[in-house]
Amino acid sequence: MSDPKDKDTNLHRPDGTFFKGEKVGHADERSRIRKRDGVIFKGEEIGYVDEERRIRKRDGIIFKGNVVGQVKGQAAHDKDGIFFEGEQWDYVDDDGNVRQKDGVFFRGRVVGKMRGHNKAAALGFFVLRFTKLEERYQELEREVRSAKNKVTLLGKVRHMLDYVPKAEALGDFDGLLNRLRSLEREITSEQSRNRSRKEDLCRRAESLSHSAEWKATGEKLKGLQQEWKTVGSAGRDEDESLWQRFRAAQDKFYERRKEHFDRQEEERQRNRAKKESLCARAESLTSSSDWKGTAQALKGLQEEWKKVGSAGKDHEDGLWNRFRHAQDRFFERRSAHFEQRDREQRENLHRKERLCSEAESLAHSGDPKAATERVKELQEKWKGIGHVPRDQADDLWERFRHACDRVFEHASRERERKQEEWRDKMREALDRKRQQAETLRESINHDEGNVSRWQDTIYNLRPGGSARIVPFGGRH
């Protein structure tokens, strides 16, 4: 099996007379373009050639890298504009030399060498190198535009004018050099009226390039383009550079507009995924019997739903109907549950009211003992009856408890009354017994007095009487 490295295309500086050019980068079979590898780490990826052979900068976290050119056949071209095809910049010759575009009487300058088979990636590497020059120019241009004393930047502009033509890169060198020369002239002289008008159109186009009013700004840019056509020449070199600037501003807006709508679609897809997740979470709660906790959870899901943006008109209604249906199923079950509970509680209320009425009817029963036993039975029945409506529960319980207490109090009073009657009878009987005992003692005392007198009489009889009386307990 061949080594994957064999599929790489290595990129070098131009070969010299006696030596091969130094390696400056490489590209893999997928046309991913990297700088030269280090001793330990792979070289940094700087871009790639996509499936449509467009040369792109390295992708960002979310968005694809900006298109900086395209490959047609064996040559690199500028991006196609709105109204014209992109200009050819360079090509790869049969010896693998990467050349700038040929002139009328001479071949283009060699800017590099490829060793491998991926010509598109080789062209892409040197085009991406050129974007670094453009970025440096843009930085320099911003410095010039914002500087109060532009003359201080003249040395930087001329230094760049000196090294850009020698750069080993591929791109619109003419356009970049023209812009640099334009920048140089802007520093060193006043501009013509046409140049000023075109620069004003460029600035207006550039100011619109940041706009997010996509439809209105598109119409305004079309109007600026029509106005551009009415402006005369500002000089061949100036016209080209200004046109490139004007076109770049337009392209920037249209690229931003495309990226915006791409982002919107990505956002809609993310929102759709979030709302599908919310639907699934709501559906998982439809069978719950935790009425309070689940209702709160569903309200939380509703708050989350409000924070999620649109999922797109093709999906939004369907997702909302699914989400709402899941909630309706739970709340319908909850309503049915509470309706049944209310019916049961109303029946329980009637049953307890009947117990209250019966307990109240026993408060003055003629048979307190039987009434007490019956109240105890009613209390057991009360315990077996379920809940009643909360707003009536306390009052009803107080009514029942008060009725029971009255029965028990009545029974208690009856017991105390009967006990008092018994005590009265016992006191009357005791008084009779005491009177009988007193009468008996008085009779005994009377009899004892009679016996004593008879004894005294008998003892005091004189001898010679008709009979001899022997004293009680004496001896003859």
C-alpha positions in Angstrom: 0.0 0.0 0.0 1.3 3.4 -0.9 2.2 5.9 1.8 -0.4 8.7 2.1 2.5 11.2 2.0 3.1 10.1 -1.6 -0.3 11.8 -2.4 0.9 15.1 -1.1 1.9 17.9 -3.4 5.0 19.7 -2.1 5.4 23.4 -2.9 8.8 25.0 -3.3 10.4 28.3 -4.1 11.7 28.5 -7.8 14.6 26.2 -8.6 18.0 27.9 -9.0 20.6 27.0 -11.5 22.4 24.5 -9.2 19.9 23.7 -6.5 16.3 23.0 -5.8 14.1 25.6 -4.4 13.4 25.6 -0.6 10.2 23.8 0.4 7.6 26.4 1.6 4.4 24.3 1.9 2.4 21.3 0.8 -1.1 20.2 0.0 -2.8 16.8 0.7 -5.1 14.8 -1.6 -8.1 16.8 -0.4 -6.4 20.0 -1.6 -5.9 21.2 2.0 -3.0 23.7 1.8 -0.5 24.1 4.6 2.7 26.0 5.3 5.9 24.0 5.6 5.9 21.4 8.4 8.1 22.1 11.4 10.4 19.6 13.2 7.5 18.4 15.5 4.3 20.1 14.3 2.5 20.1 11.0 2.5 23.3 9.2 -0.5 25.7 9.7 -3.4 25.3 7.4 -3.9 28.4 5.4 -6.7 27.4 3.1 -8.0 24.9 0.5 -9.5 24.4 -2.9 -13.1 23.2 -2.6 -15.0 20.8 -4.8 -16.0 23.6 -7.2 -12.3 24.5 -7.5 -12.7 27.8 -5.7 -9.7 28.9 -3.6 -10.7 29.6 -0.1 -9.1 30.8 3.1 -9.1 28.5 6.1 -12.6 27.8 7.4 -13.8 29.4 10.6 -15.6 27.7 13.5 -19.0 28.2 11.8 -18.5 29.6 8.3 -16.5 28.6 5.4 -13.4 30.5 4.5 -13.7 33.5 2.1 -13.3 32.8 -1.6 -10.1 34.5 -2.9 -9.9 33.0 -6.3 -10.7 30.1 -8.5 -9.0 27.4 -10.7 -10.0 27.0 -14.3 -8.1 24.3 -16.1 -4.4 24.7 -15.1 -4.7 28.4 -14.4 -5.7 30.5 -11.4 -8.3 33.3 -11.9 -9.8 36.0 -9.9 -13.4 35.4 -8.5 -16.1 35.9 -11.1 -17.9 39.2 -10.5 -21.5 39.9 -10.9 -21.2 41.0 -14.6 -17.9 39.4 -15.8 -15.6 36.5 -15.4 -12.6 36.7 -13.2 -9.3 37.6 -14.7 -6.5 35.0 -15.2 -3.6 35.4 -12.9 -1.2 32.5 -13.4 -0.8 28.9 -14.5 1.4 25.8 -14.0 3.6 24.8 -16.9 4.5 21.3 -18.0 7.6 21.3 -15.8 5.7 22.1 -12.6 6.7 25.7 -12.5 4.1 28.0 -11.1 4.1 31.1 -13.3 2.4 34.4 -13.4 0.3 35.1 -16.5 2.2 35.4 -19.7 2.7 38.7 -21.3 2.3 39.5 -25.0 6.0 38.9 -25.8 7.3 36.9 -22.8 6.4 34.1 -20.4 5.2 34.9 -17.0 7.7 35.0 -14.1 8.2 31.8 -12.1 7.1 32.3 -8.5 7.3 28.7 -7.3 7.7 25.0 -8.1 5.3 22.1 -7.4 6.4 18.5 -6.9 3.4 16.3 -7.1 0.1 16.1 -9.1 -2.3 18.6 -7.5 -1.9 21.6 -9.7 -5.1 23.3 -8.3 -3.7 23.1 -4.7 -0.3 24.5 -5.9 -2.0 27.4 -7.5 -4.2 27.9 -4.4 -1.1 28.1 -2.2 0.4 31.0 -4.1 -2.9 32.7 -4.5 -3.4 32.5 -0.7 0.1 34.0 -0.3 -1.1 36.9 -2.4 -4.0 37.5 0.0 -1.5 38.3 2.7 -0.2 41.1 0.5 -3.7 42.3 0.0 -4.3 42.3 3.7 -1.2 44.2 4.3 -2.3 46.7 1.7 -5.7 47.0 3.3 -4.0 47.8 6.7 -1.8 50.4 5.0 -4.8 51.9 3.2 -6.7 52.2 6.5 -3.7 53.9 8.0 -3.6 56.4 5.1 -7.3 57.0 5.2 -7.4 57.7 8.9 -4.0 59.6 9.2 -4.1 63.3 9.7 -0.6 63.7 8.2 -0.6 61.2 5.3 2.9 62.2 4.2 4.4 60.2 7.1 3.1 57.0 5.5 4.6 57.7 2.1 7.7 55.6 2.9 5.6 52.6 3.8 3.6 52.9 0.6 6.8 53.1 -1.6 8.4 50.3 0.3 5.4 48.1 -0.5 5.5 49.2 -4.1 9.1 48.0 -4.2 8.6 44.5 -2.8 5.2 43.5 -4.1 6.4 43.0 -7.7 9.1 40.6 -6.4 6.7 38.6 -4.2 6.5 34.9 -4.9 2.7 34.8 -5.1 -0.2 34.7 -7.6 -2.9 37.2 -7.9 -4.0 40.5 -9.3 -0.6 42.1 -9.0 -1.6 44.8 -11.4 -4.7 45.7 -9.4 -2.7 45.7 -6.1 0.1 47.8 -7.6 -2.4 50.2 -9.1 -4.0 50.6 -5.7 -0.7 51.2 -4.2 0.2 53.8 -6.8 -3.2 55.3 -6.3 -2.5 55.5 -2.6 0.9 57.0 -3.4 -0.7 59.7 -5.6 -3.4 60.3 -3.0 -0.6 61.2 -0.6 1.4 63.3 -3.0 -1.2 65.3 -5.1 -4.7 66.6 -5.4 -7.2 64.2 -7.3 -9.1 64.9 -10.5 -12.8 65.5 -10.3 -13.7 62.2 -11.9 -11.3 60.4 -9.5 -13.0 62.3 -6.6 -16.4 61.3 -7.9 -15.4 57.7 -8.3 -13.7 57.6 -4.9 -16.9 59.1 -3.5 -18.9 56.3 -5.2 -16.4 53.8 -3.8 -16.8 55.2 -0.3 -20.5 55.1 -0.6 -20.4 51.5 -1.9 -18.0 50.6 1.0 -20.3 52.3 3.5 -23.1 50.2 2.1 -21.0 47.0 2.2 -21.6 46.9 6.0 -25.3 47.4 5.8 -27.8 44.7 6.9 -30.7 46.2 5.0 -30.3 43.6 2.3 -33.0 44.5 -0.2 -32.8 48.3 0.1 -28.9 48.3 -0.1 -29.0 46.0 -3.1 -31.1 48.6 -4.9 -28.8 51.4 -3.8 -25.7 49.6 -5.1 -27.4 49.1 -8.5 -28.0 52.9 -8.5 -24.3 53.6 -7.7 -23.3 51.3 -10.6 -25.5 53.3 -13.0 -24.0 56.5 -11.7 -20.5 55.1 -12.1 -21.2 54.6 -15.8 -21.9 58.3 -16.2 -18.5 59.4 -14.8 -15.7 60.0 -17.2 -12.2 58.6 -17.0 -9.9 59.3 -14.1 -6.9 58.0 -16.0 -6.3 54.4 -17.1 -4.4 53.3 -14.0 -6.8 55.1 -11.7 -9.9 53.8 -13.4 -8.8 50.2 -13.0 -7.8 50.5 -9.3 -10.9 52.5 -8.5 -13.1 50.0 -10.3 -11.5 47.2 -8.4 -12.2 49.0 -5.2 -15.7 49.7 -6.2 -16.3 46.1 -7.3 -14.7 44.8 -4.1 -17.2 46.9 -2.0 -20.1 45.4 -4.0 -18.7 41.9 -3.8 -18.2 42.3 0.0 -21.9 43.3 0.4 -23.2 40.5 -1.7 -20.9 38.0 0.1 -22.1 39.3 3.4 -25.7 39.0 2.2 -25.1 35.4 1.2 -23.4 34.7 4.5 -26.3 36.4 6.3 -28.9 34.2 4.7 -26.7 31.1 5.2 -26.4 32.0 8.9 -30.2 32.5 9.1 -30.7 29.1 7.7 -28.2 27.6 10.1 -29.9 29.5 13.0 -33.3 28.2 11.8 -31.9 24.7 11.8 -30.5 25.1 15.3 -33.9 26.5 16.5 -35.6 23.6 14.9 -33.5 21.2 16.8 -34.1 23.1 20.1 -37.8 23.1 19.5 -37.9 19.4 18.6 -36.1 18.8 21.9 -38.7 20.9 23.8 -41.5 18.9 22.1 -39.9 15.6 23.1 -39.5 16.8 26.7 -43.1 18.0 26.8 -44.3 14.7 25.4 -42.4 12.8 28.0 -44.5 14.6 30.7 -47.9 13.9 29.2 -48.4 10.8 31.3 -47.2 12.3 34.6 -49.5 12.4 37.6 -47.3 14.9 39.5 -49.9 17.6 38.7 -48.2 20.5 40.4 -44.6 19.7 39.5 -45.3 18.8 35.9 -47.4 21.9 35.4 -44.5 24.0 36.6 -42.1 22.0 34.4 -44.3 22.7 31.3 -44.5 26.4 32.1 -40.7 26.3 32.2 -40.7 24.7 28.8 -43.0 27.4 27.5 -40.6 30.1 28.8 -37.7 28.3 27.0 -39.8 28.1 23.8 -40.4 31.9 23.8 -36.6 32.5 23.9 -36.0 30.3 20.8 -36.2 32.0 17.5 -38.0 30.9 14.3 -37.5 27.4 13.0 -38.6 28.6 9.5 -42.0 28.9 8.0 -42.0 25.3 6.7 -41.5 23.9 10.2 -42.7 26.5 12.8 -46.4 25.7 12.7 -46.0 22.0 12.8 -43.6 22.2 15.8 -45.8 24.6 17.7 -48.9 22.3 17.1 -46.9 19.3 18.4 -45.6 21.2 21.4 -49.1 22.6 22.3 -50.7 19.2 21.8 -48.4 17.6 24.3 -49.2 20.2 26.9 -53.0 20.0 26.1 -52.9 16.2 26.7 -51.4 16.7 30.2 -53.7 19.6 31.2 -56.8 17.7 29.9 -55.8 14.7 32.1 -55.2 17.1 35.0 -58.6 18.7 34.5 -60.3 15.3 34.4 -58.4 14.3 37.6 -59.5 17.4 39.5 -63.1 17.2 38.3 -63.2 13.6 39.6 -61.5 14.7 42.8 -64.1 17.6 43.2 -67.0 15.2 42.7 -65.6 12.9 45.3 -64.9 15.7 47.7 -68.5 17.0 47.2 -69.8 13.6 48.0 -67.5 13.3 51.0 -68.9 16.8 52.1 -72.5 15.5 51.9 -71.6 12.4 53.9 -69.8 14.4 56.6 -72.6 16.9 56.8 -75.0 13.9 57.5 -72.7 12.7 60.2 -72.7 16.3 61.7 -76.5 16.4 61.6 -76.8 13.0 63.3 -74.2 13.9 66.0 -76.1 17.1 66.6 -79.3 15.2 67.0 -77.7 13.1 69.8 -76.7 16.1 71.9 -79.9 15.8 74.1 -80.6 12.1 73.9 -82.5 10.5 76.7 -80.0 7.6 76.6 -76.6 9.3 77.0 -74.7 6.0 77.1 -76.2 4.8 73.8 -75.6 8.3 72.3 -72.0 8.2 73.4 -71.5 4.8 71.7 -73.2 6.0 68.6 -70.9 9.1 68.5 -67.9 6.9 68.7 -69.2 5.0 65.7 -69.7 8.2 63.8 -66.2 9.3 64.6 -64.9 6.0 63.1 -67.0 6.6 60.0 -65.6 10.2 59.7 -62.1 8.8 59.6 -63.0 6.5 56.7 -64.4 9.4 54.6 -61.8 11.1 52.3 -61.1 14.8 51.8 -63.7 17.5 51.4 -63.2 20.9 49.6 -60.4 22.7 51.4 -62.4 25.9 52.0 -65.0 24.0 54.0 -62.9 21.4 55.7 -62.0 23.3 58.8 -65.5 24.7 59.5 -67.1 21.2 58.9 -64.6 19.6 61.3 -65.3 22.2 63.9 -69.0 21.6 63.5 -68.6 17.8 63.9 -66.2 18.1 66.8 -68.5 20.5 68.6 -71.5 18.2 68.2 -69.5 15.2 69.5 -68.3 17.3 72.4 -71.9 18.2 73.3 -72.9 14.6 73.3 -70.0 13.7 75.6 -70.7 16.7 77.8 -74.4 15.8 78.1 -73.4 12.2 79.0 -71.0 13.5 81.6 -73.6 15.7 83.1 -76.1 12.8 83.2 -73.5 10.6 85.0 -72.8 13.3 87.5 -76.5 13.9 88.1 -77.1 10.2 88.7 -74.1 9.9 90.9 -75.4 12.9 92.9 -78.8 11.2 93.2 -77.2 8.1 94.5 -75.1 10.0 97.0 -78.3 11.8 98.2 -80.0 8.4 98.6 -77.0 7.0 100.4 -77.0 10.0 102.8 -80.7 9.6 103.5 -80.3 5.8 104.2 -77.3 6.6 106.5 -79.3 9.2 108.3 -82.1 6.6 108.9 -79.6 4.1 110.1 -78.2 6.6 112.5 -81.6 7.4 113.8 -82.4 3.8 114.2 -79.1 3.2 116.0 -79.8 6.2 118.3 -83.3 4.9 119.1 -81.8 1.5 119.8 -79.2 3.0 122.1 -81.8 5.0 123.9 -83.9 1.8 124.4 -80.9 -0.1 125.5 -80.0 2.6 128.0 -83.6 2.6 129.3 -83.5 -1.2 129.7 -80.2 -1.1 131.4 -81.6 1.5 133.9 -84.5 -0.7 134.6 -82.3 -3.7 135.1 -80.1 -1.7 137.5 -83.1 -0.6 139.5 -84.5 -4.1 139.7 -81.1 -5.4 140.9 -81.0 -2.7 143.5 -84.5 -3.5 144.7 -83.8 -7.2 144.8 -80.5 -6.7 146.7 -82.2 -4.4 149.3 -85.0 -6.9 150.3 -85.0 -7.7 154.1 -84.8 -11.2 155.4 -88.1 -12.9 156.5 -89.9 -11.9 153.5 -92.1 -14.2 151.7 -89.3 -15.3 149.5 -85.6 -15.4 149.7 -83.9 -13.7 146.9 -80.4 -14.8 146.0 -78.4 -11.9 144.6 -77.4 -12.2 141.1 -74.1 -14.1 141.0 -74.3 -14.9 144.8 -74.1 -18.3 146.6 -76.6 -19.8 149.0 
